[in-house]
Amino acid sequence: MQIALIGCGASGSAIAIQLAKGKLRTIKLADIDLNRTNKLLNTLHSINSNLTVDEFRIDATKSREVDEVLSDVSVVINAASPICNIPIMKACLNSDTHYIDLASDPFRYSGIIEGTTLDEQLELNDQFIDKNLVAVTNAGFSPGFTDILCRHVVDDNNLDVLDEVKIYLGEIIESEKLVVSWSPYMLLLETISPPTVFRNGKIIEIGYEESLRHIEFPQPIGKIEVKTFNGHPELRTIPEFMDIPIRYVEIAGGGTFNTLELNDLIVEALSRKVKESVIFNGDVLEILSTVFENPDKFAENYRKGIIRKENSCCLIEIKGRKKGKILNYKAVIQHDIKETIKKIPTASVSTFMVSFTPAIIAREIISGKIKERGVIAPAALSIASEIIKECKKQGLNIKESVKWQR
């Protein structure tokens, strides 16, 4: 029973290390860059010397190249780009392999490469059911862990309705160089694009002023301005994959880079690029992304002292109802780079938080505890509460509070 990991960047490396700390005996690593797989192989062997690791250089946008990797593999974790989702899923159908990925686009953005959307994945649902396979998409942190937490709250409290799901992401970074802890491209896309929420059965665009609010995060982050993101996958995965009515979902984020808040950071990136030229040819977000340090080098830059501080927090507020009683639930998930890097030496706080859900889901598929089949989001998993317990057991710092009122 083997696991294959496709994509050995920052998130993929953190996931592999989570797996290596468990009872995993064999793993296949695949990436278009063998330097990445070899570096990760050495890290895994330093953690688990009995682990058997095979390396593959592949272009994961081509199903025929993925086929070779998936021979004798029970579960594949796709930690590469969403453009690889459909090719890897098709290879899974060829090889009878269960599938997990970290993200897909909730709907088609103008100019985005074909094959990245949730709808395109759902077109393969019947084929996965026919093969008695499960494909768990959007299984990172947000989305992924956030979906599972919502399902956990609903199941544990036997809720009839979810009235509100509010997810707030906050981060502080101090660094000599311009850096964010996850994809600069996605940060720019979700922040600059018009803000959207799920409200009464529809994903709708809201005004800029409505999208802004100040949220009090635990120290050392404190009170910062957050902005509602555009098209975060939870706007679809939570309403569509849970079997109770959902009234409202929003996801917002913000942070400080040195003294700059999120909007200031984007202006700073634009300013640096404009110094080179005011004329951009191509995808403007991709061009602006080149101004930032590679997030795969986040941990390395921290060790070098280039990055001095990182602290990330996710606040999740859920309001639901059960037979006329109102539940107010709150979860706080927070980590600091100083402690994180001791547990996973290749991780930023963000990639550390991403690593739990896909690694645990992979283990639970192999153990036979996950019975669902077809293409699903984590919100559909009936063992959500068990996954939350396992996240806590493995070191994800989750603090929950529950209050009921009539």
SEKE-530948 format. One record per residue (C-alpha): residue in three letters; x, y, z. Coordinates in steps of 0.001 Angstrom, whole numbers, plus 524288, in hexadecimal, padded with zeros to 5 digits. Example, Ala and Ser with C-alpha at 12.3 -4.5 7.8 and 13.67 -1.06 7.14 Angstrom:
SEKE-530948
<node "Ala"; <8300C; 7EE6C; 81E78>>
<node "Ser"; <83566; 7FBDC; 81BE4>>
This chain:
SEKE-530948
<node "Met"; <80000; 80000; 80000>>
<node "Gln"; <80739; 80BEB; 7FB0F>>
<node "Ile"; <804C7; 81A80; 7FAC7>>
<node "Ala"; <8097E; 82307; 7EFB1>>
<node "Leu"; <80BD4; 83191; 7F160>>
<node "Ile"; <80BD1; 839E7; 7E524>>
<node "Gly"; <81179; 84775; 7E74E>>
<node "Cys"; <81CEA; 848AF; 7F0BB>>
<node "Gly"; <81CBE; 85745; 7F362>>
<node "Ala"; <81A37; 85D6B; 800A1>>
<node "Ser"; <80CA0; 8579C; 802CB>>
<node "Gly"; <81011; 84A56; 7FD0B>>
<node "Ser"; <81C58; 8495B; 8055C>>
<node "Ala"; <814B9; 84C6E; 811C7>>
<node "Ile"; <80A93; 8420D; 80E5A>>
<node "Ala"; <8152F; 837E4; 80BB1>>
<node "Ile"; <81B95; 83AA2; 818CF>>
<node "Gln"; <80E76; 838F6; 81FB3>>
<node "Leu"; <80D09; 82BC1; 8190C>>
<node "Ala"; <81AFF; 827A5; 81C42>>
<node "Lys"; <818A4; 82A1D; 82ABC>>
<node "Gly"; <80DEF; 81FE8; 82A8F>>
<node "Lys"; <80E6C; 81170; 826FD>>
<node "Leu"; <810F4; 813CF; 8189D>>
<node "Arg"; <81AE8; 80A67; 812EA>>
<node "Thr"; <81B55; 80E1E; 80483>>
<node "Ile"; <818B4; 81A93; 7FCF9>>
<node "Lys"; <81A74; 81EF5; 7EF00>>
<node "Leu"; <81EA0; 82D0A; 7ECA1>>
<node "Ala"; <81C0D; 83371; 7DF82>>
<node "Asp"; <81F0F; 84109; 7DA8C>>
<node "Ile"; <82374; 84783; 7CE0B>>
<node "Asp"; <82FE4; 84B73; 7D569>>
<node "Leu"; <837F9; 84009; 7DA90>>
<node "Asn"; <83FA2; 84950; 7E33E>>
<node "Arg"; <8331F; 84AF8; 7EB1A>>
<node "Thr"; <8308D; 83C6E; 7EC66>>
<node "Asn"; <83EAF; 83995; 7F016>>
<node "Lys"; <83EDF; 8443A; 7FA6D>>
<node "Leu"; <83227; 83F16; 80015>>
<node "Leu"; <83725; 830FF; 7FFA5>>
<node "Asn"; <842CE; 834C2; 8081B>>
<node "Thr"; <839EE; 83BC7; 811BA>>
<node "Leu"; <830C3; 83014; 812AF>>
<node "His"; <83C02; 826A1; 8150C>>
<node "Ser"; <840FC; 82F49; 82009>>
<node "Ile"; <83392; 82DC6; 8267E>>
<node "Asn"; <830E0; 81F81; 8233F>>
<node "Ser"; <83CBF; 817AB; 81EFC>>
<node "Asn"; <8344C; 80BAF; 81C2C>>
<node "Leu"; <82C03; 812D1; 81233>>
<node "Thr"; <82D40; 80E27; 80423>>
<node "Val"; <82C9F; 8199E; 7FABA>>
<node "Asp"; <82BD3; 81920; 7EBDE>>
<node "Glu"; <82DDE; 82565; 7E3AC>>
<node "Phe"; <827A2; 828D8; 7D6A7>>
<node "Arg"; <8293C; 83466; 7CDA5>>
<node "Ile"; <81C3C; 836E4; 7C6F5>>
<node "Asp"; <8141A; 84169; 7C0B2>>
<node "Ala"; <80794; 83F92; 7C882>>
<node "Thr"; <7FF6A; 8467D; 7BE32>>
<node "Lys"; <800FC; 83A11; 7B606>>
<node "Ser"; <7F940; 82E48; 7BA9D>>
<node "Arg"; <8020D; 82499; 7B3AA>>
<node "Glu"; <80DC2; 8292F; 7BBA7>>
<node "Val"; <805F4; 8281E; 7C842>>
<node "Asp"; <801FB; 81A24; 7C4CB>>
<node "Glu"; <80FCC; 8153B; 7C763>>
<node "Val"; <80FE3; 81AEF; 7D51E>>
<node "Leu"; <802BC; 81544; 7D914>>
<node "Ser"; <80622; 806FD; 7D6D7>>
<node "Asp"; <80372; 7FFC5; 7E3C2>>
<node "Val"; <7FF22; 80C6A; 7EA62>>
<node "Ser"; <7F32D; 80CD8; 7F345>>
<node "Val"; <7F200; 81B99; 7F4DA>>
<node "Val"; <7F807; 82708; 7EDA1>>
<node "Ile"; <7F907; 8348E; 7F3AF>>
<node "Asn"; <7F985; 83F50; 7E984>>
<node "Ala"; <8011C; 84A91; 7EF91>>
<node "Ala"; <80428; 8507D; 7E254>>
<node "Ser"; <7FCAD; 85B25; 7DB2A>>
<node "Pro"; <7EDF2; 859FB; 7D8A8>>
<node "Ile"; <7F155; 858F9; 7CA30>>
<node "Cys"; <7F5CA; 84B20; 7CD84>>
<node "Asn"; <7E8EB; 84721; 7D3F2>>
<node "Ile"; <7E1F2; 8415A; 7C82B>>
<node "Pro"; <7EDC8; 83A4B; 7C230>>
<node "Ile"; <7F10C; 833F3; 7CF50>>
<node "Met"; <7E2C7; 83059; 7D1B7>>
<node "Lys"; <7E219; 829C2; 7C463>>
<node "Ala"; <7EE8A; 82235; 7C78B>>
<node "Cys"; <7E82B; 81DF5; 7D464>>
<node "Leu"; <7DCB7; 81857; 7CCC9>>
<node "Asn"; <7E65F; 810D0; 7C44A>>
<node "Ser"; <7ED8B; 80B2C; 7D014>>
<node "Asp"; <7E26F; 8099F; 7DA0D>>
<node "Thr"; <7E8B0; 81391; 7E340>>
<node "His"; <7E1D0; 81C34; 7ED27>>
<node "Tyr"; <7E45B; 82ABD; 7EB62>>
<node "Ile"; <7E675; 836C3; 7F40A>>
<node "Asp"; <7E9C1; 844B4; 7F01C>>
<node "Leu"; <7EB6C; 8518E; 7F749>>
<node "Ala"; <7E348; 85AEF; 7EF1F>>
<node "Ser"; <7DB8B; 85DB8; 7E2D7>>
<node "Asp"; <7D4F2; 869E6; 7DDB3>>
<node "Pro"; <7C6B8; 86B00; 7E236>>
<node "Phe"; <7C309; 870A2; 7D509>>
<node "Arg"; <7C9D0; 8749C; 7C89D>>
<node "Tyr"; <7D13F; 88164; 7C933>>
<node "Ser"; <7D35B; 8889A; 7BC68>>
<node "Gly"; <7E08B; 884BC; 7B6DD>>
<node "Ile"; <7E2B3; 87924; 7C01B>>
<node "Ile"; <7E7C9; 86CC2; 7B99F>>
<node "Glu"; <7DD6C; 86290; 7B683>>
<node "Gly"; <7DC8A; 8570D; 7BFC1>>
<node "Thr"; <7DE1E; 85DD8; 7CCEA>>
<node "Thr"; <7CFF4; 85EDC; 7D156>>
<node "Leu"; <7C7DE; 856ED; 7DAE6>>
<node "Asp"; <7BD6A; 85515; 7D077>>
<node "Glu"; <7C72F; 84E62; 7C77F>>
<node "Gln"; <7CAFA; 84550; 7D294>>
<node "Leu"; <7BCB4; 8422E; 7D586>>
<node "Glu"; <7BB03; 83DA7; 7C774>>
<node "Leu"; <7C35C; 831DF; 7CB5F>>
<node "Asn"; <7BAB4; 82E85; 7D710>>
<node "Asp"; <7B382; 8230A; 7D0E6>>
<node "Gln"; <7C02A; 81D0F; 7CC02>>
<node "Phe"; <7C616; 81D5D; 7D9A9>>
<node "Ile"; <7B9B0; 8173C; 7DF42>>
<node "Asp"; <7B9EE; 80C91; 7D4DB>>
<node "Lys"; <7C80C; 8098C; 7D8A0>>
<node "Asn"; <7C4A8; 80988; 7E73F>>
<node "Leu"; <7CE30; 814C5; 7E951>>
<node "Val"; <7CDA7; 82192; 7F0AD>>
<node "Ala"; <7D360; 82E60; 7EBCB>>
<node "Val"; <7D43E; 83862; 7F6C1>>
<node "Thr"; <7D658; 845C3; 7F0FD>>
<node "Asn"; <7D998; 8529A; 7F7F0>>
<node "Ala"; <7DFCE; 84B8C; 80384>>
<node "Gly"; <7E9D2; 855B2; 807CF>>
<node "Phe"; <7E766; 85EE0; 81340>>
<node "Ser"; <7DE56; 86935; 80DA6>>
<node "Pro"; <7D786; 86287; 80717>>
<node "Gly"; <7D8D9; 854FA; 80D00>>
<node "Phe"; <7DA85; 855C5; 81BAA>>
<node "Thr"; <7D040; 86094; 81BD0>>
<node "Asp"; <7C67B; 85783; 8150D>>
<node "Ile"; <7C94D; 84C8A; 81E97>>
<node "Leu"; <7C7D5; 85583; 82A54>>
<node "Cys"; <7BA66; 859DA; 8258B>>
<node "Arg"; <7B629; 84BB8; 823C4>>
<node "His"; <7BBAA; 84888; 8314C>>
<node "Val"; <7B3A2; 8537F; 8378F>>
<node "Val"; <7A73F; 84F3F; 83086>>
<node "Asp"; <7A8EE; 840D6; 833E9>>
<node "Asp"; <7AD08; 842C1; 84213>>
<node "Asn"; <7A1BF; 84BF2; 844DB>>
<node "Asn"; <79767; 845AF; 83C07>>
<node "Leu"; <794A0; 852CA; 835AF>>
<node "Asp"; <788E6; 854BA; 82CCC>>
<node "Val"; <78DF0; 8612A; 82639>>
<node "Leu"; <79ABE; 8688A; 824C3>>
<node "Asp"; <7974D; 876F4; 824F3>>
<node "Glu"; <7A50D; 87C85; 823EB>>
<node "Val"; <7B2B7; 877B7; 82115>>
<node "Lys"; <7BD18; 88242; 82226>>
<node "Ile"; <7CB5B; 87F04; 81FBE>>
<node "Tyr"; <7D5A9; 88960; 8229E>>
<node "Leu"; <7E410; 88779; 81F70>>
<node "Gly"; <7EE4B; 8904D; 825AB>>
<node "Glu"; <7FD12; 89061; 824D9>>
<node "Ile"; <808AD; 898BB; 828A6>>
<node "Ile"; <815D1; 897C9; 821DD>>
<node "Glu"; <82243; 89F57; 82446>>
<node "Ser"; <82C4B; 89DD9; 81971>>
<node "Glu"; <8374B; 8A4B7; 81269>>
<node "Lys"; <831D1; 8A04C; 80550>>
<node "Leu"; <82415; 8A0CC; 7FFB3>>
<node "Val"; <81DF2; 893AD; 802F0>>
<node "Val"; <81102; 88CFB; 805AF>>
<node "Ser"; <80FA3; 87F56; 80B3F>>
<node "Trp"; <8074D; 879AE; 8004B>>
<node "Ser"; <804FF; 87BE4; 7F1D4>>
<node "Pro"; <806A4; 88A6E; 7EEBB>>
<node "Tyr"; <7FE74; 8884E; 7E28A>>
<node "Met"; <7F2BB; 88315; 7EA11>>
<node "Leu"; <7F41D; 88DAC; 7F46D>>
<node "Leu"; <7F3A0; 89820; 7E9E3>>
<node "Leu"; <7E87F; 89191; 7E28D>>
<node "Glu"; <7DFE3; 88FC0; 7EE88>>
<node "Thr"; <7E2B1; 89D4E; 7F401>>
<node "Ile"; <7E1F6; 8A5BC; 7E7CC>>
<node "Ser"; <7D631; 89EE9; 7E1A4>>
<node "Pro"; <7C88B; 8A375; 7E5E1>>
<node "Pro"; <7C4D9; 89DF5; 7F34A>>
<node "Thr"; <7BA7E; 89346; 7F3A5>>
<node "Val"; <7B28A; 88C1C; 7FE04>>
<node "Phe"; <7A8B9; 880FE; 7FE25>>
<node "Arg"; <79B72; 88648; 8022D>>
<node "Asn"; <78E40; 87F5A; 8019B>>
<node "Gly"; <791D7; 8757C; 7F743>>
<node "Lys"; <79A5A; 87DFA; 7EE86>>
<node "Ile"; <7A845; 882D2; 7ED60>>
<node "Ile"; <7A6EE; 89189; 7EC3C>>
<node "Glu"; <7B010; 89CFA; 7EA9F>>
<node "Ile"; <7B01F; 8A6F4; 7F59A>>
<node "Gly"; <7B4D0; 8B500; 7F622>>
<node "Tyr"; <7C29A; 8B8AD; 7F9F9>>
<node "Glu"; <7BE6D; 8BF90; 8067E>>
<node "Glu"; <7B643; 8B3EB; 80AA7>>
<node "Ser"; <7C1F1; 8AB0B; 80879>>
<node "Leu"; <7CA7D; 8B1F4; 81292>>
<node "Arg"; <7CA72; 8AFFF; 82131>>
<node "His"; <7D3D3; 8B05B; 82CAA>>
<node "Ile"; <7D5D0; 8A369; 833A7>>
<node "Glu"; <7DC4A; 8A179; 840D2>>
<node "Phe"; <7E58C; 895EA; 83FA6>>
<node "Pro"; <7ED17; 8906F; 84B3A>>
<node "Gln"; <7FA67; 89676; 84DB4>>
<node "Pro"; <80428; 8984F; 847F0>>
<node "Ile"; <7FB69; 89B6B; 83C46>>
<node "Gly"; <7F173; 8A40F; 84305>>
<node "Lys"; <7E743; 8AC3A; 83C1D>>
<node "Ile"; <7E8F2; 8AD04; 82D57>>
<node "Glu"; <7E09B; 8B04A; 8218F>>
<node "Val"; <7DBE6; 8A4C7; 8198E>>
<node "Lys"; <7D59F; 8A4BB; 80C2B>>
<node "Thr"; <7CBD1; 89AE0; 8071C>>
<node "Phe"; <7D248; 89264; 7FCD9>>
<node "Asn"; <7CD48; 88FA0; 7EF44>>
<node "Gly"; <7C824; 88217; 7EC12>>
<node "His"; <7CE1F; 87A3A; 7F705>>
<node "Pro"; <7CA9A; 86BCC; 7F506>>
<node "Glu"; <7C344; 86AD7; 80206>>
<node "Leu"; <7B891; 87311; 7FBC5>>
<node "Arg"; <7B55D; 866A8; 7F440>>
<node "Thr"; <7BB10; 85B4C; 7FBD5>>
<node "Ile"; <7B3F4; 85E25; 8089C>>
<node "Pro"; <7A651; 860AA; 802EE>>
<node "Glu"; <7A702; 85615; 7F87C>>
<node "Phe"; <7ACD7; 84AD1; 8002A>>
<node "Met"; <7A574; 84BC8; 80D01>>
<node "Asp"; <797C6; 84667; 80E89>>
<node "Ile"; <791A7; 851A5; 81644>>
<node "Pro"; <78DBE; 85F67; 811F3>>
<node "Ile"; <798D5; 8696F; 811DF>>
<node "Arg"; <794F6; 877CA; 8124A>>
<node "Tyr"; <7A1A6; 87F89; 811B4>>
<node "Val"; <7B047; 87D1C; 80F99>>
<node "Glu"; <7BB50; 886FF; 80ED5>>
<node "Ile"; <7CA19; 885DB; 80EBB>>
<node "Ala"; <7D2AB; 891AD; 81142>>
<node "Gly"; <7E102; 893D8; 813B8>>
<node "Gly"; <7EB09; 89DF1; 81719>>
<node "Gly"; <7F830; 89FC2; 81D3F>>
<node "Thr"; <803F4; 8A849; 81F2B>>
<node "Phe"; <8110A; 8A785; 8185B>>
<node "Asn"; <81A4C; 8AF7F; 820C2>>
<node "Thr"; <81177; 8BB6B; 82257>>
<node "Leu"; <809E7; 8B979; 815B5>>
<node "Glu"; <7FC08; 8B428; 815A2>>
<node "Leu"; <7F6F2; 8ABC6; 80A70>>
<node "Asn"; <7F2BF; 8B6B2; 80134>>
<node "Asp"; <7FF84; 8BDE8; 803D9>>
<node "Leu"; <80710; 8B184; 800BE>>
<node "Ile"; <8007A; 8B042; 7F382>>
<node "Val"; <80358; 8BE91; 7F074>>
<node "Glu"; <81184; 8BC61; 7F472>>
<node "Ala"; <8128D; 8B0CD; 7EB20>>
<node "Leu"; <80C9E; 8B8E2; 7E02E>>
<node "Ser"; <815B6; 8C430; 7E330>>
<node "Arg"; <821B6; 8BB7A; 7E256>>
<node "Lys"; <81D54; 8B604; 7D53F>>
<node "Val"; <81A1E; 8C362; 7CFC1>>
<node "Lys"; <82845; 8C750; 7D251>>
<node "Glu"; <82BE8; 8BDC2; 7C791>>
<node "Ser"; <820FE; 8C182; 7BE24>>
<node "Val"; <81331; 8C6F7; 7BE46>>
<node "Ile"; <80F9F; 8BDED; 7B2FC>>
<node "Phe"; <80C25; 8AFE8; 7B694>>
<node "Asn"; <80B20; 8A553; 7AC47>>
<node "Gly"; <803C9; 89943; 7B0C8>>
<node "Asp"; <7FCEE; 89540; 7BD57>>
<node "Val"; <7FE7B; 8A111; 7C639>>
<node "Leu"; <7FCEF; 898DE; 7D299>>
<node "Glu"; <80775; 88F5E; 7CE32>>
<node "Ile"; <8105B; 89ADC; 7CB21>>
<node "Leu"; <80E17; 8A0EE; 7D884>>
<node "Ser"; <81064; 893AA; 7DEEC>>
<node "Thr"; <81E83; 893D9; 7DA35>>
<node "Val"; <8213D; 89F31; 7E380>>
<node "Phe"; <81F4E; 89637; 7EF49>>
<node "Glu"; <82913; 88C65; 7F484>>
<node "Asn"; <82604; 87E43; 7F107>>
<node "Pro"; <81D52; 8790F; 7FC21>>
<node "Asp"; <82409; 86BC1; 7FAB5>>
<node "Lys"; <83005; 87234; 800CC>>
<node "Phe"; <8289A; 877B7; 80C6D>>
<node "Ala"; <82E9C; 86EAB; 81698>>
<node "Glu"; <83C1D; 87049; 810AE>>
<node "Asn"; <83AC5; 87F22; 81115>>
<node "Tyr"; <83672; 87E52; 81F44>>
<node "Arg"; <84293; 876A6; 822E7>>
<node "Lys"; <84B03; 880A1; 81BDE>>
<node "Gly"; <844C8; 88BA4; 8239C>>
<node "Ile"; <83EBD; 891EB; 8178A>>
<node "Ile"; <83149; 88F03; 81D34>>
<node "Arg"; <8312F; 892C6; 82B81>>
<node "Lys"; <8232F; 88F91; 82F57>>
<node "Glu"; <816FE; 88878; 82ABF>>
<node "Asn"; <80AB1; 885F3; 8326F>>
<node "Ser"; <7FE28; 88145; 82BFB>>
<node "Cys"; <7F083; 87FC6; 8316A>>
<node "Cys"; <7E357; 87B2F; 82C82>>
<node "Leu"; <7D6DD; 87F17; 8338B>>
<node "Ile"; <7CABF; 87758; 83007>>
<node "Glu"; <7BD91; 87BFF; 83509>>
<node "Ile"; <7B1AD; 8736F; 832E0>>
<node "Lys"; <7A3A4; 87635; 83666>>
<node "Gly"; <799A5; 86B49; 8352C>>
<node "Arg"; <78C8C; 86698; 83A3B>>
<node "Lys"; <786EA; 85A4B; 84032>>
<node "Lys"; <77869; 8599B; 8437F>>
<node "Gly"; <77783; 86812; 84663>>
<node "Lys"; <78436; 868F4; 84E19>>
<node "Ile"; <78F54; 87134; 84884>>
<node "Leu"; <79D75; 86C8E; 84896>>
<node "Asn"; <7A8BC; 87637; 84890>>
<node "Tyr"; <7B558; 86F00; 845C6>>
<node "Lys"; <7C309; 87482; 84475>>
<node "Ala"; <7D001; 86E04; 8411D>>
<node "Val"; <7DD79; 87435; 8418F>>
<node "Ile"; <7E8D7; 86DAC; 83A85>>
<node "Gln"; <7F5C9; 874AF; 83C69>>
<node "His"; <8042C; 8716B; 83AA9>>
<node "Asp"; <81143; 8785A; 83AAA>>
<node "Ile"; <81CAD; 8756C; 8318E>>
<node "Lys"; <82620; 873DF; 83CF2>>
<node "Glu"; <81F11; 867B8; 841D2>>
<node "Thr"; <81A16; 8631B; 834A1>>
<node "Ile"; <8277F; 86181; 82EA4>>
<node "Lys"; <82B7B; 8585C; 839A7>>
<node "Lys"; <82086; 84F21; 835A1>>
<node "Ile"; <821B2; 85062; 826E3>>
<node "Pro"; <82EC9; 85649; 822E6>>
<node "Thr"; <82A55; 859CC; 81522>>
<node "Ala"; <81DA7; 860A2; 818DF>>
<node "Ser"; <81854; 86E38; 81A88>>
<node "Val"; <80CFB; 86F31; 82406>>
<node "Ser"; <80393; 86F4C; 81881>>
<node "Thr"; <808FA; 862DA; 8124F>>
<node "Phe"; <809B0; 85C60; 81FBB>>
<node "Met"; <7FB27; 85EF0; 82186>>
<node "Val"; <7F865; 859E0; 813C2>>
<node "Ser"; <7FF82; 84D08; 81634>>
<node "Phe"; <7F65E; 846B7; 82029>>
<node "Thr"; <7E9CF; 8446E; 818A5>>
<node "Pro"; <7EEF3; 83DAE; 80C4A>>
<node "Ala"; <7F860; 83530; 81408>>
<node "Ile"; <7EDC0; 830B1; 81D7B>>
<node "Ile"; <7E3C8; 82E7D; 8129E>>
<node "Ala"; <7EDAD; 82620; 80B3E>>
<node "Arg"; <7EFC2; 81D9D; 8173F>>
<node "Glu"; <7E123; 81C5A; 819A0>>
<node "Ile"; <7DEAD; 8184B; 80B82>>
<node "Ile"; <7E8F3; 80D9D; 80CB0>>
<node "Ser"; <7E370; 80918; 819CB>>
<node "Gly"; <7D5ED; 807DE; 813A5>>
<node "Lys"; <7CF8E; 811C3; 81CBC>>
<node "Ile"; <7CB78; 81AB0; 8118B>>
<node "Lys"; <7BFD6; 8143B; 80B03>>
<node "Glu"; <7BBA0; 81F4C; 801E7>>
<node "Arg"; <7BDC9; 81D58; 7F35D>>
<node "Gly"; <7BDDD; 82668; 7E7AE>>
<node "Val"; <7C305; 83454; 7E6D1>>
<node "Ile"; <7C092; 83B5A; 7F3AA>>
<node "Ala"; <7C559; 8469C; 7FC0D>>
<node "Pro"; <7C9AF; 8442A; 80A3B>>
<node "Ala"; <7BCA7; 849AD; 80F05>>
<node "Ala"; <7B681; 83CE6; 80A74>>
<node "Leu"; <7BED5; 8343C; 81344>>
<node "Ser"; <7B723; 82D55; 81DE8>>
<node "Ile"; <7C36B; 82B8B; 8263C>>
<node "Ala"; <7C5E5; 83A3D; 8272A>>
<node "Ser"; <7C609; 83A2F; 83607>>
<node "Glu"; <7D00A; 82F29; 83620>>
<node "Ile"; <7D8A5; 836FA; 82CF3>>
<node "Ile"; <7D7D5; 842DA; 835E1>>
<node "Lys"; <7DBF9; 83A5A; 84179>>
<node "Glu"; <7E75E; 83528; 83991>>
<node "Cys"; <7EB85; 842F4; 835A4>>
<node "Lys"; <7EC12; 846B2; 8440B>>
<node "Lys"; <7F354; 83A47; 8477A>>
<node "Gln"; <7FD9A; 83CFF; 83D1D>>
<node "Gly"; <80001; 84AED; 84186>>
<node "Leu"; <7F693; 85438; 83ADC>>
<node "Asn"; <7F370; 85E5A; 84543>>
<node "Ile"; <7E486; 85F36; 84554>>
<node "Lys"; <7DD31; 86641; 8501E>>
<node "Glu"; <7CE68; 864DE; 84FC2>>
<node "Ser"; <7C36B; 86B8E; 85719>>
<node "Val"; <7B4F3; 86830; 8568E>>
<node "Lys"; <7A98B; 8704E; 85BB8>>
<node "Trp"; <79B2A; 86D1A; 85A9C>>
<node "Gln"; <78FFD; 876E1; 85BE9>>
<node "Arg"; <78157; 8765B; 85A2D>>
